[in-house]
Amino acid sequence: MKRVIVMVDAAGDFPYADLRDQTPLDVARSPNARALAAAGRCGTLKLSAWNSSHAMAMLTEACGYSARGAKSIRWGPLAARAAGGHPDSSRFRALAHFLTVMDGDVLGAAFPHSDAEQDELLGMLETELSEALACEIRCVSFGKGRFILDVPRLDTPPQIRYTPTDLTGKSPERLTRGWPELLRKVVLLGSERLAAHPINGVRLDLGENPINGLWLWSGGSLSGVSQSEGLRGQAMMSCEPLALGLADALGLPSLSMESPYGLDRIDAAFDVGEFIKLLRRSDEAVVWVPAPFARGPHEGPEEKVRRLDAIDYYITGPIRAVLETEVPGRMLLLAAGIRHHGRPEKGRAPFVLWGRDLPADAAAAWSEREGLRGDLGSPRFSTLLDVLRT
């Protein structure tokens, strides 16, 4: 029997006063997810803040890694591979993100308005850091607000515990004190150069947060990914370059789709015909959907509700139709992480397991509240995967 795992990063959340003390999943119409929940089995995964802020580790676990092995993945060199770079043991590569820093502490992640604005900032950093530190520093764009920092190999790689969304209220200067001198200088000197850039003068004049800091996470000289650790018969579909890079490193067939959040049309976010071919050639397809939480300063929980409905229309609905009419199988729909106001949190993240061969339980929606009524309880993620595959 074919299987499809749809993992939505950070779909779980907590109630908002603006939503009449309901969560975004409670409010979202999501008719396809509700139909799957009403006809299937539900539950909740107990996630720590570590799970929430490193949800990509759940993706690697779904691809065959142990929970411990998933935590060892170095996403910086894997991102470089996804961006077209070759493995290079002489370089240290880390994912990096722009920040807004106020009075020495992080206010939050920062996002340039356009690719051109990002390229201008990265070009400046690459030139000025290379000159100041007397070594080759590369900055490769990897999505708005995010880039790959590529520096000479370090004898002692840093222990990086925080992702950008974990940093709110923390001091980058304090957190980098134990880092190798080169990386510490990159963060502190890079922040100084960003703060002085004319783009920030314009942003401040417009009443916007400046882009005056940067942070590194999940870096290394090797990716920690081996084709021998991937599951046979698995495939990947995503609009997230990291997920497609993981598929490439594991030797899995993959299919690129569009982000569902900005679409305005009547068909799916992916080529349905190609997805059917992919599923027929594979035992299992993993679909990774990036976080639907709103990033803009004027976007409240209503925007997260809209994005959850977009996932249902452009992704969940077409996959449901394929499994009901073209390629019979099971579907696991789950929230791979919990974020409240964009911050990683610990708590219960709901899931739905549906298939023609599975009995229905009392739950009637893909939501935190309804998940508690499901008969699958709160299993470990590895246990849930075993249930799906048996």
C-alpha positions in Angstrom: 0.0 0.0 0.0 1.3 3.5 -0.9 1.9 6.0 1.8 2.1 9.8 1.8 3.4 11.9 4.8 2.4 15.6 4.7 4.5 17.5 7.3 3.6 21.1 7.9 6.4 22.9 9.8 5.1 24.9 12.7 1.4 24.4 12.0 0.7 23.8 15.7 -0.1 26.8 17.9 -1.9 28.1 21.0 -5.1 30.1 21.3 -5.3 33.8 20.4 -7.7 36.4 21.8 -8.1 37.7 18.2 -9.5 34.2 17.2 -11.9 34.1 20.2 -9.4 32.0 22.2 -9.0 29.4 19.5 -5.9 28.2 17.7 -5.4 28.8 13.9 -6.1 25.1 13.2 -9.4 25.4 15.1 -10.5 28.4 13.0 -9.2 27.2 9.6 -12.0 25.8 7.4 -9.6 23.2 5.8 -12.4 21.0 4.4 -10.1 18.3 3.2 -8.2 17.9 6.4 -11.5 17.8 8.3 -12.8 15.1 6.0 -9.7 13.1 6.5 -9.9 13.5 10.3 -13.6 12.5 10.4 -12.9 9.3 8.4 -9.5 8.5 10.0 -7.6 8.3 13.3 -6.2 11.3 15.2 -3.8 12.1 18.0 -1.2 14.6 19.1 2.6 14.5 19.2 4.2 15.9 22.4 6.9 18.2 21.1 9.6 20.0 23.0 10.9 23.4 22.0 13.8 21.5 20.5 11.4 19.7 18.2 9.7 22.9 17.3 12.8 24.9 16.4 14.5 22.0 14.7 11.5 20.5 13.0 13.7 19.6 10.0 15.1 16.8 12.3 11.6 15.3 12.2 11.9 15.2 8.4 15.2 13.3 8.6 13.6 10.9 11.1 10.8 10.3 8.6 13.5 9.5 6.0 15.0 6.7 8.1 17.3 8.3 10.7 17.0 7.6 14.4 15.9 10.5 16.6 19.5 10.8 17.8 20.9 10.6 14.3 18.5 13.2 13.1 19.9 15.7 15.6 23.4 15.3 14.1 22.5 16.6 10.6 24.5 19.6 9.7 22.2 21.8 7.5 24.8 24.3 6.5 26.8 22.1 4.1 23.5 20.4 3.1 22.1 23.8 2.1 25.3 24.5 0.1 24.7 21.3 -1.7 21.1 22.3 -2.4 22.3 25.6 -3.8 24.6 23.8 -6.3 27.8 23.7 -4.3 30.0 20.6 -4.1 31.0 19.0 -0.8 34.3 20.6 0.3 36.0 19.4 3.5 38.3 22.5 3.4 35.3 24.9 4.1 33.0 25.4 7.0 29.4 26.2 5.9 26.6 27.4 8.0 23.1 28.5 7.5 22.8 32.2 8.4 19.9 34.6 9.0 19.5 38.3 9.2 18.4 39.7 12.6 17.1 42.9 14.1 19.1 43.8 17.3 18.0 46.5 19.7 20.1 47.6 22.7 22.3 44.5 22.3 19.5 41.9 22.3 17.7 40.2 19.4 14.3 41.6 18.6 13.7 38.9 15.9 14.6 37.6 12.5 14.7 40.2 9.7 13.7 39.9 6.1 14.8 42.1 3.2 12.1 43.5 1.0 13.4 41.9 -2.2 16.0 39.7 -3.7 17.9 42.8 -4.9 18.0 44.2 -1.4 19.3 40.9 -0.1 21.9 40.6 -2.8 23.1 44.1 -2.0 23.6 43.2 1.7 25.2 39.9 1.0 27.6 41.4 -1.6 28.6 44.0 1.0 29.2 41.4 3.7 31.2 39.2 1.3 33.5 42.0 0.2 34.1 43.8 3.5 34.4 40.6 5.7 36.9 39.0 3.3 39.0 42.2 3.3 38.8 42.7 7.1 39.5 39.1 8.0 42.0 38.4 5.3 40.4 35.2 4.1 37.8 34.2 1.5 34.2 34.7 2.9 31.3 33.8 0.7 27.6 34.6 1.3 25.2 32.7 -0.9 21.5 33.7 -0.8 19.2 30.8 0.2 15.7 32.3 0.4 14.6 35.7 1.7 16.4 36.6 5.0 18.4 33.4 4.9 21.8 32.6 3.4 24.8 30.3 3.4 28.0 31.5 5.1 31.0 29.8 3.6 34.4 30.3 5.4 37.7 28.4 5.7 37.5 25.1 7.7 37.6 25.5 11.5 39.7 23.2 13.7 37.1 23.3 16.4 33.5 23.9 15.0 31.2 25.8 17.4 28.4 24.3 19.4 25.5 26.2 18.0 22.4 25.7 20.2 20.0 28.4 18.9 18.2 29.0 15.7 17.2 32.6 14.8 13.7 32.1 16.2 15.1 31.0 19.6 17.2 34.2 20.0 14.5 36.7 20.9 15.7 38.7 24.0 19.2 37.2 23.9 22.5 38.8 23.3 24.5 37.6 20.2 27.7 39.0 21.7 27.2 36.9 24.9 26.2 33.7 23.0 29.2 33.8 20.7 31.9 34.1 23.4 32.8 30.4 23.2 32.9 30.3 19.4 36.1 30.1 17.3 37.6 33.6 16.8 36.9 33.7 13.1 33.1 33.0 13.5 32.8 35.4 16.4 34.4 38.2 14.3 32.1 37.3 11.4 29.0 37.8 13.6 30.1 40.9 15.4 31.9 42.7 12.5 29.2 41.7 10.1 26.6 43.2 12.4 28.5 46.5 12.5 28.7 46.6 8.7 25.0 45.9 8.3 24.0 48.5 10.9 25.9 51.2 8.9 24.5 50.2 5.5 22.3 52.8 3.7 19.5 50.3 3.3 18.9 50.6 7.1 18.6 54.3 6.9 15.7 53.9 4.4 14.1 51.2 6.6 14.3 53.4 9.7 12.8 56.3 7.8 9.9 54.1 6.8 9.4 53.0 10.5 10.6 49.5 9.8 13.0 47.4 11.8 16.6 47.6 10.6 18.6 44.6 9.4 21.6 45.1 11.7 22.6 41.6 12.8 23.2 38.1 11.7 23.2 34.6 13.2 24.6 31.2 12.3 23.1 27.9 12.9 23.7 24.2 12.0 27.1 24.5 10.4 29.9 22.1 9.6 32.4 20.8 7.0 30.4 17.7 6.3 26.7 17.3 6.0 26.2 14.2 8.2 24.0 12.7 5.4 24.7 9.3 3.8 22.7 7.6 1.1 23.0 4.4 3.1 20.7 5.9 5.8 17.8 6.8 3.5 14.7 4.6 3.2 14.4 2.5 0.1 11.3 3.2 -2.0 10.9 6.8 -0.6 10.4 10.0 -2.5 10.3 13.7 -1.6 8.1 16.7 -2.7 8.6 20.2 -1.3 9.1 23.9 -2.1 11.8 24.1 0.6 15.4 23.8 -0.8 16.6 22.1 2.3 14.1 19.3 1.9 15.1 18.9 -1.7 18.7 19.0 -0.8 18.2 16.2 1.8 16.5 14.1 -0.9 19.4 14.7 -3.3 22.0 13.7 -0.6 20.0 10.6 0.3 19.6 9.7 -3.4 15.8 9.9 -3.2 13.7 10.9 -6.3 12.1 14.3 -5.7 9.5 16.7 -7.1 9.6 20.5 -6.7 6.3 22.3 -5.9 5.3 25.9 -5.5 4.7 27.6 -2.1 1.0 27.5 -1.5 0.9 30.8 0.3 1.0 33.2 -2.6 -1.0 31.2 -5.2 -4.2 32.4 -6.7 -5.5 29.8 -9.1 -7.8 26.7 -9.3 -5.3 23.9 -9.5 -2.7 22.3 -7.2 0.7 23.7 -6.0 2.4 20.8 -7.9 2.1 18.9 -11.1 -0.5 16.2 -10.2 0.4 14.0 -13.1 4.1 13.9 -12.1 3.2 13.3 -8.5 1.1 10.3 -9.5 4.1 8.9 -11.5 6.4 9.6 -8.5 4.0 7.8 -6.1 3.6 4.8 -8.5 7.3 4.4 -8.6 7.7 4.7 -4.8 6.3 3.1 -1.7 6.1 6.4 0.2 6.2 10.1 -0.6 7.2 12.7 2.0 5.8 16.1 1.4 7.4 18.9 3.4 5.6 22.2 3.7 7.3 25.3 5.2 6.0 27.1 8.2 2.7 28.9 7.7 3.2 31.4 10.5 3.0 35.0 9.5 6.3 36.9 9.5 5.2 40.5 8.6 4.8 43.1 11.3 1.1 43.6 10.5 0.2 40.0 10.0 -1.7 38.5 12.9 -3.1 35.0 13.5 -5.7 35.5 10.8 -2.9 35.3 8.2 -1.8 31.9 9.6 -5.4 30.7 9.3 -5.4 31.8 5.6 -2.1 30.0 5.0 -3.4 26.8 6.6 -6.5 26.9 4.3 -4.1 27.5 1.4 -2.3 24.3 2.3 -5.6 22.4 2.5 -6.7 23.7 -1.0 -3.4 23.5 -2.9 -1.7 20.5 -1.3 -3.9 18.3 1.0 -6.9 18.4 -1.3 -5.1 17.2 -4.5 -3.2 14.5 -2.6 -6.4 13.3 -1.0 -8.0 13.1 -4.5 -5.0 11.1 -5.8 -5.2 8.6 -3.0 -9.0 8.2 -3.3 -9.1 7.8 -7.1 -5.7 7.1 -8.7 -3.2 5.4 -6.3 -4.9 3.9 -3.2 -2.9 4.4 0.0 -2.6 5.9 3.4 -2.0 9.5 4.3 -0.4 11.0 7.5 -1.0 14.7 7.9 0.9 16.3 10.9 2.0 19.5 12.4 5.8 19.2 12.5 6.4 21.8 15.2 4.6 24.5 17.2 5.1 28.2 16.9 3.3 31.0 18.7 3.8 34.5 17.3 6.6 32.9 15.3 8.4 31.6 18.4 9.1 27.9 18.9 7.2 26.4 21.7 6.6 23.0 23.4 3.2 21.4 23.6 0.9 19.1 21.6 1.0 19.1 17.8 -2.0 17.3 16.1 -1.9 14.6 13.4 -4.4 12.7 11.2 -3.8 9.2 9.9 -6.2 8.3 7.1 -6.7 5.2 4.9 -9.5 3.1 3.4 -8.3 0.3 5.7 -8.4 2.3 8.9 -11.4 2.8 11.2 -12.6 6.2 12.2 -12.4 7.6 15.7 -14.2 10.4 17.5 -12.1 13.3 16.3 -13.5 15.4 13.5 -10.8 17.9 12.6 -7.1 18.4 12.3 -6.6 20.6 15.3 -5.1 20.6 18.8 -8.4 20.2 20.5 -9.8 17.5 18.3 -6.5 15.6 18.3 -7.0 15.0 22.0 -10.2 13.0 21.2 -8.4 10.7 18.8 -7.7 7.1 19.7 -4.0 7.2 18.8 -3.2 9.3 21.9 0.3 10.9 22.1 2.8 8.4 20.6 6.4 9.0 19.9 7.0 10.1 16.4 8.9 6.9 15.7 5.9 4.9 17.0 3.5 6.9 14.7 5.7 6.1 11.7 5.5 2.4 12.6 1.7 2.6 12.8 1.6 4.3 9.4 3.9 1.6 7.8 2.3 -1.5 9.2 
